[in-house]
Amino acid sequence: MSTNSSPPNIQLPTDEELVLKVIPMPADCNANGDIFGGWVMAQVDLAGSVIPARYTQGRMATVAVNEFVFKHPVRVGDILSFFSKVSRIGRTSITVKVEVYAERYRTQGQYIKVTEALVTYVAIDDNGQPREIPKS
């Protein structure tokens, strides 16, 4: 039995698109030295919006965070990779799955899943009202 409490190295998803890579900095830390959950949530929202923007062809807004799970802490210097894929397309909304993987600064090339989320965006018009997503 291993006494190392590090999570096992996992493979990055091949059925999702890499939509964002970012490295958190010391200003993004809480008092414990871990990255603020809110900072991670903001990055997930940005990453999650990339694919829906292709469908909405205009303004959209985040309307729901259906699920958000923090699996492991994020640390200063981690290289975070955000993968996303469409989960559901409705008449005015698109739900996407976002998975966040970290390469620890000292163990690059080894990945752990640190966060996963399900986020829904709605296409909106110039008045902020929902509008239909154009058919492709």
Secondary structure, DSSP 8 states (H G I E B T S, - for coil): ---------B---SSSEEEEEE---GGGB-TTSBB-HHHHHHHHHHHHHHHHHHHH-S-EEEEEEEEEEE-S--BTT-EEEEEEEEEEE-SSEEEEEEEEEEE-TTSTT-EEEEEEEEEEEEEB-TTS-B------
